[in-house]
Amino acid sequence: MFASLASIATLMLSTLLMMAGFGMMNYMLPIRAVAEGWSTFTISVIATGYTFGFTSSCVVTPHLVQRVGHVRVFSALITLLTVSVLLCALVIDWRAWTLFRGLAGFAIAGSYLIIESWLNERVNNEHRGAIFSVYMIACLVGSIGGQYIVPFGDPQNVGLFIICALIFSSAIFPTALSSAQSPTPLSHARFDLLKLYRRSPIAFIGSLLSGALSGTWSSLGAVYTQNIGLSTMEGATLLAAVLAGGALAQMPIGRLSDRMDRRKVMVGAGLFGVGCCLAMILIGGLSPLALYVCGFFVGTVLYPVYSLNVAHANDLAEPNEYVTLSSAIMILYGFGTVTGPLISGSIMETIGPNGLFLSLGLSFLLYAAYAAWRMRRRTGAPFDKGAFQASSLPMQGTEAVSAKMNDPAGDV
């Protein structure tokens, strides 16, 4: 175990620094956008640039790694993150920011793919779960730590942008100077949406909805904190509470779904999410503490629903279909992260900040309702379930694909 940790120590340090910059950027930019007077819908349009870049990188990055290797591509992508945040400081225009956020989305998705493929090759099955838990902790601690840097500066000045760029740049050094051997190149995975729908309609629809859920919160959560009058420190705490809830609930929900029909867990998670969103609307405004508590419970189902979709699809898949189906899930997830913020931004523009949780609540309700309907259409199948595997939170779903992309037996 300790030998495995030592072999990835520099990679984990790079991950921690990258996620610190990423968490800082994702909190700082919406605050600056609100200060510029841009509408909530405009901010949601900017967010679509990120999701387009993110999804396209999952297709392009494996080809880049095959040509020049993991370390060089990772260094280039971290540099691209640095450039994207500095460009946001230089050009204050929402149209330009949409492009710059696309660059950031491309860079962060590619970085996740490289990091996770590296991890999958460096660890054995005996320690894989523990190592990925360390990875998830590094992602979580880095994201929350980066968010808490923002209250110590002013997003309307360039200082925070420069600090964020410095943090990104420092993430290059641990892996660039490491003597550890680079992993073998990534393989490019195909995807088949029709096959996914035939195997698991609930994973098909659920992936769209889980993308809408996490994409909406990631893009507009910071805007919500500003619109209801929270300080930057209070806003950072709310965002941290949601992330912490998701991190702590991943494995309990997964273990529960291993012991019963996963669709029942999906129904329960969706209905619980509806209740939490109603609580945010009704009692969340009473005090910041009430917001933190409610936000924590929203997070307990906001992120794990993606992993439930992957697990259910893999339960019904043939061994040679894992890569194809997981890739299709990721593509659908990306579509959801594009459409979710646009719809939610329009609702918030119309009815105010609570429109965010109205939108999230509707997505949770659709998720639960569709899972319940599928239970009536198809009885529980007599299959052997695979073990549930949590996906790390800030990456928005790349882990399930990249783990398969390194599988030499996969359909690639």
Backbone hydrogen bonds, N-H to C=O, Kabsch-Sander energy under -0.5 kcal/mol:
donor,donor_aa,acceptor,acceptor_aa,energy
5,L,1,M,-2.2
6,A,2,F,-2.5
7,S,3,A,-1.8
8,I,4,S,-0.8
8,I,5,L,-0.8
9,A,6,A,-0.9
12,M,8,I,-2.5
13,L,9,A,-1.9
14,S,10,T,-2.2
15,T,11,L,-2.3
16,L,12,M,-2.6
17,L,13,L,-2.2
18,M,14,S,-2.7
19,M,15,T,-2.7
20,A,16,L,-1.7
21,G,17,L,-2.1
22,F,18,M,-2.3
23,G,19,M,-2.9
24,M,20,A,-2.0
25,M,21,G,-2.6
26,N,22,F,-2.5
27,Y,23,G,-1.1
28,M,24,M,-2.7
29,L,25,M,-2.4
31,I,27,Y,-1.2
32,R,28,M,-2.3
33,A,29,L,-2.5
34,V,30,P,-2.5
35,A,31,I,-2.2
36,E,32,R,-1.7
37,G,34,V,-1.6
38,W,33,A,-1.8
43,I,39,S,-2.2
44,S,40,T,-2.0
45,V,41,F,-1.8
46,I,42,T,-2.1
47,A,43,I,-1.6
48,T,44,S,-1.1
48,T,45,V,-0.6
49,G,45,V,-0.9
49,G,46,I,-0.9
50,Y,46,I,-0.9
51,T,47,A,-1.8
52,F,48,T,-2.4
53,G,49,G,-2.1
54,F,50,Y,-2.7
55,T,51,T,-2.4
56,S,52,F,-2.3
57,S,53,G,-1.8
58,C,54,F,-1.1
59,V,55,T,-0.5
59,V,56,S,-1.0
60,V,56,S,-2.2
61,T,57,S,-2.7
63,H,60,V,-1.0
64,L,60,V,-1.5
65,V,61,T,-2.6
66,Q,62,P,-1.9
67,R,63,H,-1.2
68,V,64,L,-2.2
69,G,65,V,-2.0
73,V,69,G,-1.7
74,F,70,H,-3.0
75,S,71,V,-2.4
76,A,72,R,-2.2
77,L,73,V,-2.6
78,I,74,F,-2.4
79,T,75,S,-2.0
80,L,76,A,-2.0
81,L,77,L,-2.0
82,T,78,I,-2.1
83,V,79,T,-2.6
84,S,80,L,-2.4
85,V,81,L,-1.9
86,L,82,T,-1.8
87,L,83,V,-2.5
88,C,84,S,-1.5
89,A,85,V,-1.1
90,L,86,L,-1.6
91,V,87,L,-2.7
92,I,90,L,-0.6
93,D,91,V,-1.3
97,W,93,D,-2.6
98,T,94,W,-1.7
99,L,95,R,-1.2
100,F,96,A,-2.6
101,R,97,W,-3.0
102,G,98,T,-1.3
103,L,99,L,-1.8
104,A,100,F,-2.0
105,G,101,R,-2.6
106,F,102,G,-2.4
107,A,103,L,-2.3
108,I,104,A,-2.8
109,A,105,G,-2.1
110,G,106,F,-1.9
111,S,107,A,-2.0
112,Y,108,I,-2.3
113,L,109,A,-2.2
114,I,110,G,-2.1
115,I,111,S,-2.7
116,E,112,Y,-2.9
117,S,113,L,-2.1
118,W,114,I,-2.2
119,L,115,I,-2.3
120,N,116,E,-2.7
121,E,117,S,-1.6
122,R,118,W,-1.7
123,V,119,L,-1.7
127,H,124,N,-0.8
128,R,124,N,-0.9
129,G,125,N,-0.5
131,I,127,H,-2.7
132,F,128,R,-2.6
133,S,129,G,-1.5
134,V,130,A,-1.9
135,Y,131,I,-2.2
136,M,132,F,-2.4
137,I,133,S,-2.3
138,A,134,V,-2.4
139,C,135,Y,-2.3
140,L,136,M,-2.6
141,V,137,I,-3.2
142,G,138,A,-2.3
143,S,139,C,-2.4
144,I,140,L,-2.6
145,G,141,V,-2.6
146,G,142,G,-2.4
147,Q,143,S,-1.9
148,Y,144,I,-1.8
149,I,146,G,-1.1
150,V,146,G,-0.8
150,V,147,Q,-0.7
152,F,149,I,-1.6
153,G,150,V,-2.0
157,N,154,D,-2.4
162,I,158,V,-2.2
163,I,159,G,-2.4
164,C,160,L,-2.6
165,A,161,F,-2.1
166,L,162,I,-2.3
167,I,163,I,-2.2
168,F,164,C,-2.3
169,S,165,A,-2.6
170,S,166,L,-2.1
171,A,167,I,-0.9
171,A,168,F,-1.1
172,I,169,S,-1.5
173,F,169,S,-0.5
173,F,170,S,-0.5
175,T,171,A,-0.6
176,A,172,I,-2.4
177,L,173,F,-2.4
178,S,175,T,-0.6
187,S,405,M,-0.9
189,A,187,S,-0.6
190,R,411,D,-0.6
192,D,324,T,-0.8
196,L,192,D,-1.9
197,Y,193,L,-2.3
198,R,194,L,-2.2
199,R,195,K,-2.4
200,S,196,L,-3.3
204,F,200,S,-1.8
205,I,201,P,-2.6
206,G,202,I,-2.5
207,S,203,A,-1.8
208,L,204,F,-1.2
209,L,205,I,-2.2
210,S,206,G,-2.9
211,G,207,S,-2.0
212,A,208,L,-2.0
213,L,209,L,-2.4
214,S,210,S,-2.4
215,G,211,G,-2.5
216,T,212,A,-2.0
217,W,213,L,-2.1
218,S,214,S,-2.7
219,S,215,G,-1.9
220,L,216,T,-2.5
221,G,217,W,-2.5
224,Y,220,L,-2.4
225,T,221,G,-1.9
226,Q,222,A,-1.6
227,N,223,V,-2.5
228,I,224,Y,-1.8
229,G,226,Q,-1.1
230,L,225,T,-2.3
235,G,231,S,-2.8
236,A,232,T,-2.1
237,T,233,M,-1.8
238,L,234,E,-2.1
239,L,235,G,-2.3
240,A,236,A,-2.2
241,A,237,T,-2.3
242,V,238,L,-1.9
243,L,239,L,-2.0
244,A,240,A,-2.7
245,G,241,A,-2.3
246,G,242,V,-2.0
247,A,243,L,-2.4
248,L,244,A,-2.4
249,A,245,G,-1.6
250,Q,246,G,-1.2
253,I,249,A,-2.3
254,G,250,Q,-2.1
255,R,251,M,-3.1
256,L,252,P,-2.2
257,S,253,I,-2.2
258,D,254,G,-1.2
259,R,255,R,-0.7
259,R,256,L,-1.1
264,K,261,D,-1.4
265,V,261,D,-1.1
266,M,262,R,-2.2
267,V,263,R,-2.4
268,G,264,K,-2.5
269,A,265,V,-3.0
270,G,266,M,-2.6
271,L,267,V,-2.5
272,F,268,G,-2.5
273,G,269,A,-2.3
274,V,270,G,-2.0
275,G,271,L,-2.3
276,C,272,F,-2.3
277,C,273,G,-2.4
278,L,274,V,-2.3
279,A,275,G,-2.1
280,M,276,C,-2.1
281,I,277,C,-1.8
282,L,278,L,-2.7
283,I,279,A,-2.9
284,G,279,A,-1.2
286,L,283,I,-1.7
287,S,284,G,-0.6
291,L,287,S,-1.7
292,Y,288,P,-2.4
293,V,289,L,-2.3
294,C,290,A,-2.5
295,G,291,L,-3.1
296,F,292,Y,-2.3
297,F,293,V,-1.8
298,V,294,C,-2.1
299,G,295,G,-2.2
300,T,296,F,-1.1
301,V,298,V,-1.3
302,L,298,V,-1.9
303,Y,299,G,-1.2
305,V,301,V,-0.9
306,Y,303,Y,-1.4
307,S,303,Y,-0.6
308,L,304,P,-1.8
309,N,305,V,-1.7
310,V,306,Y,-2.0
311,A,307,S,-2.5
312,H,308,L,-2.5
313,A,309,N,-2.3
314,N,310,V,-2.4
315,D,311,A,-1.8
316,L,312,H,-1.1
317,A,313,A,-0.6
321,E,318,E,-2.5
322,Y,319,P,-0.9
325,L,321,E,-2.7
326,S,322,Y,-2.5
327,S,323,V,-2.3
328,A,324,T,-1.9
329,I,325,L,-2.3
330,M,326,S,-2.0
331,I,327,S,-2.1
332,L,328,A,-2.4
333,Y,329,I,-2.6
334,G,330,M,-2.2
335,F,331,I,-2.0
336,G,332,L,-2.3
337,T,333,Y,-2.0
338,V,334,G,-1.0
338,V,335,F,-0.5
339,T,335,F,-2.3
340,G,336,G,-2.7
342,L,338,V,-1.0
343,I,339,T,-2.3
344,S,340,G,-2.8
345,G,341,P,-3.0
346,S,342,L,-1.7
347,I,343,I,-2.0
348,M,344,S,-2.8
349,E,345,G,-2.1
350,T,346,S,-1.3
351,I,347,I,-2.8
352,G,348,M,-1.9
355,G,352,G,-2.1
356,L,353,P,-2.2
358,L,354,N,-1.9
359,S,355,G,-2.3
360,L,356,L,-2.3
361,G,357,F,-2.2
362,L,358,L,-2.0
363,S,359,S,-2.0
364,F,360,L,-2.5
365,L,361,G,-2.4
366,L,362,L,-2.5
367,Y,363,S,-2.2
368,A,364,F,-2.5
369,A,365,L,-2.8
370,Y,366,L,-2.6
371,A,367,Y,-1.9
372,A,368,A,-2.4
373,W,369,A,-2.3
374,R,370,Y,-2.4
375,M,371,A,-1.5
376,R,372,A,-1.1
377,R,373,W,-1.3
378,R,374,R,-2.4
383,F,381,A,-2.1
385,K,383,F,-0.6
396,Q,393,L,-1.5
397,G,392,S,-0.6
401,V,398,T,-0.9
402,S,398,T,-2.6
403,A,399,E,-2.3
404,K,400,A,-0.5
404,K,401,V,-0.5
405,M,401,V,-1.8
406,N,402,S,-0.8
407,D,404,K,-1.6
410,G,407,D,-2.1
412,V,410,G,-1.3
